[in-house]
Amino acid sequence: MDDVSIRAASDEDVRKLIEDRYDRHHLLDHLHHRRGILLLALVGEGLAGHLFLRFAPPEEPELRDGLPGVPLLQHLRVMERHQRSGVARRLLAEAEDRLRALGHGRVALGVHPDNHRAIRLYEDLSFTAWRDRHLATFREHVLEDGNTVRVQEPCLVLVKQLAPPSG
């Protein structure tokens, strides 16, 4: 998909482009607390997808202890009309390029164990399971009134070794 551009997002971009209440809530919270960088994939002025690069320590103690200093890729979403067009691969490649340029040698991400399509994509891109067991984590659901409710869910953590930047 050659007409996709990728750039870092601002709070204003999130308010303007992210329609999903859950994504908008979490992405604004991450940006407000300076936890990392949000990458947007755009086709023209329209949102094709997004991915958050988290540099702040993860909330889960097992990840903080087991993968100290390893950035996390979170909130990867490709809009339905752009799925299976290479947008996710482009976002992931851009994230990896930025991480390499910052001197990071590894990256991690979490995925629901039932999301087989995403797991196949990550494995195709050389991500491997961090450990055999799933990590017990939670998802915050944003209610109509703006309040949040935490729901526990399993998470498969995948890691990838990043080659040094070329050149």
C-alpha positions as CSV (number, residue, x, y, z in Angstrom):
1,M,0.0,0.0,0.0
2,D,2.1,2.9,-1.3
3,D,-0.3,5.7,-0.4
4,V,0.1,5.1,3.3
5,S,2.0,7.7,5.4
6,I,3.1,7.1,8.9
7,R,3.7,9.8,11.5
8,A,3.7,10.5,15.2
9,A,0.4,11.7,16.6
10,S,-0.6,14.5,18.9
11,D,-3.4,14.7,21.4
12,E,-5.3,16.7,18.8
13,D,-4.9,13.9,16.2
14,V,-6.3,11.4,18.7
15,R,-9.4,13.5,19.4
16,K,-9.9,14.2,15.7
17,L,-9.2,10.8,14.2
18,I,-9.8,8.0,16.8
19,E,-13.4,7.2,16.9
20,D,-13.3,4.1,19.1
21,R,-14.0,5.3,22.7
22,Y,-11.7,2.6,24.2
23,D,-8.8,3.5,22.0
24,R,-9.3,7.2,22.3
25,H,-9.4,7.0,26.2
26,H,-6.2,4.9,26.4
27,L,-4.2,6.6,23.8
28,L,-4.9,10.1,25.3
29,D,-4.0,8.7,28.7
30,H,-0.7,7.3,27.4
31,L,0.2,10.5,25.6
32,H,-0.8,12.7,28.6
33,H,1.5,10.6,30.8
34,R,4.3,10.6,28.2
35,R,4.5,6.8,28.2
36,G,5.6,6.7,24.5
37,I,4.8,7.6,21.0
38,L,1.6,7.0,19.0
39,L,2.2,6.2,15.3
40,L,-0.7,6.9,12.9
41,A,-1.0,5.3,9.5
42,L,-2.9,7.7,7.2
43,V,-4.3,7.3,3.7
44,G,-4.7,10.9,2.6
45,E,-6.2,12.6,5.7
46,G,-8.1,9.4,6.8
47,L,-7.0,7.0,9.5
48,A,-5.9,3.6,8.3
49,G,-4.4,2.4,11.6
50,H,-2.4,3.1,14.7
51,L,0.2,1.6,17.0
52,F,1.6,2.8,20.4
53,L,5.3,2.5,21.2
54,R,5.4,2.3,25.0
55,F,8.7,3.2,26.6
56,A,7.4,3.6,30.2
57,P,7.6,0.4,32.3
58,P,4.7,-1.9,31.9
59,E,1.9,-2.1,34.5
60,E,2.4,-5.9,35.0
61,P,5.1,-6.7,37.5
62,E,6.0,-9.9,35.6
63,L,6.8,-7.9,32.5
64,R,8.7,-5.2,34.4
65,D,10.9,-7.9,36.1
66,G,11.2,-10.2,33.1
67,L,11.7,-7.7,30.3
68,P,13.3,-4.7,32.0
69,G,13.8,-1.7,29.7
70,V,12.2,-3.5,26.7
71,P,9.7,-1.3,24.9
72,L,6.2,-2.6,24.2
73,L,4.0,-2.3,21.2
74,Q,0.4,-1.7,22.2
75,H,-2.9,-0.8,20.7
76,L,-2.2,-1.9,17.2
77,R,-5.4,-1.4,15.2
78,V,-6.1,-1.3,11.5
79,M,-9.4,0.1,10.4
80,E,-11.6,-2.6,8.9
81,R,-11.5,-1.2,5.3
82,H,-7.6,-1.2,5.4
83,Q,-7.2,-4.7,6.9
84,R,-5.1,-7.2,5.0
85,S,-3.5,-4.4,2.9
86,G,-0.1,-4.2,4.6
87,V,-0.9,-1.3,7.1
88,A,-0.1,-3.4,10.2
89,R,3.2,-4.5,8.7
90,R,4.1,-0.9,7.8
91,L,3.3,0.3,11.3
92,L,5.3,-2.5,12.9
93,A,8.3,-1.8,10.5
94,E,8.2,1.9,11.4
95,A,8.1,1.1,15.1
96,E,11.0,-1.2,14.8
97,D,13.0,1.3,12.8
98,R,12.4,4.0,15.4
99,L,13.4,1.6,18.2
100,R,16.6,0.5,16.5
101,A,17.5,4.2,15.9
102,L,17.1,4.7,19.7
103,G,19.4,1.8,20.5
104,H,16.8,-0.8,21.5
105,G,17.8,-4.4,20.9
106,R,14.4,-6.0,21.6
107,V,10.7,-5.2,21.5
108,A,7.7,-7.0,23.1
109,L,4.0,-7.1,22.6
110,G,0.9,-8.8,24.0
111,V,-1.8,-10.5,22.1
112,H,-4.9,-12.4,23.1
113,P,-4.1,-16.1,22.7
114,D,-7.3,-16.6,20.6
115,N,-6.2,-13.9,18.1
116,H,-4.7,-16.4,15.7
117,R,-4.6,-14.0,12.7
118,A,-2.5,-11.5,14.7
119,I,-0.3,-14.2,16.1
120,R,0.5,-15.5,12.6
121,L,1.4,-12.0,11.5
122,Y,3.7,-11.5,14.4
123,E,5.4,-14.9,13.9
124,D,5.8,-14.1,10.2
125,L,7.7,-11.0,11.4
126,S,10.0,-13.1,13.7
127,F,8.3,-12.5,17.0
128,T,8.5,-15.5,19.3
129,A,6.8,-16.5,22.6
130,W,8.5,-15.0,25.6
131,R,7.4,-17.9,27.8
132,D,5.1,-20.9,27.6
133,R,2.5,-19.6,30.0
134,H,0.0,-16.8,29.3
135,L,0.3,-13.7,31.4
136,A,-2.8,-12.7,33.4
137,T,-3.5,-9.1,32.5
138,F,-6.5,-6.9,32.3
139,R,-8.4,-4.7,29.8
140,E,-10.1,-1.6,30.8
141,H,-13.5,-1.1,29.2
142,V,-14.7,2.4,28.9
143,L,-18.4,2.8,29.7
144,E,-20.8,5.2,28.1
145,D,-20.5,7.5,31.1
146,G,-16.7,7.6,30.8
147,N,-16.0,5.4,33.8
148,T,-13.8,2.3,33.3
149,V,-14.2,-1.3,34.4
150,R,-11.2,-3.7,34.5
151,V,-11.8,-7.2,33.1
152,Q,-9.1,-9.8,33.4
153,E,-7.9,-11.6,30.3
154,P,-5.0,-13.8,29.2
155,C,-2.2,-12.4,27.2
156,L,0.4,-14.1,25.1
157,V,3.6,-12.1,25.2
158,L,5.8,-12.2,22.1
159,V,9.3,-10.7,21.8
160,K,11.6,-9.9,18.8
161,Q,15.3,-9.3,18.6
162,L,16.0,-6.2,16.6
163,A,18.9,-6.1,14.3
164,P,21.2,-3.1,14.7
165,P,20.4,-0.2,12.4
166,S,22.0,-0.5,9.0
167,G,24.4,2.0,7.7
